[in-house]
Amino acid sequence: MMVDGIFPGKESCVVVALAIDSEGHKHLLDFEEGSSESAEVVKGLFARLKARGLEAGTARRLLLVRDGSEAIAKAVRHYWPDAVQQECLVHVERVL
């Protein structure tokens, strides 16, 4: 799954969750709108995904690609503690 915030306006942020299937096709899972990529916004998104059945475990681990957001990282650890988190390499290169 990929999770990132996009900013369509100065005072608006939409945190988007995308799944990528085995053929490389992206699928929009859900999104949450807020004023920033805050923990509250991310947790709202993740709570809905979990309620809709997004599960991960030892037999099927979740790989989550995200930017450097600590709010996203913390929410992933809360909802899916066994998930593997990878910081997006595009985001890493932008910082360098």
Secondary structure, DSSP 8 states (H G I E B T S, - for coil): -EEEEEEEETTEEEEEEEEE-TTS-EEEEEEEEESSS-HHHHHHHHHHHHHTT----SSS--EEEE-S-HHHHHHHHHH-TT-EEEE-HHHHHHH-
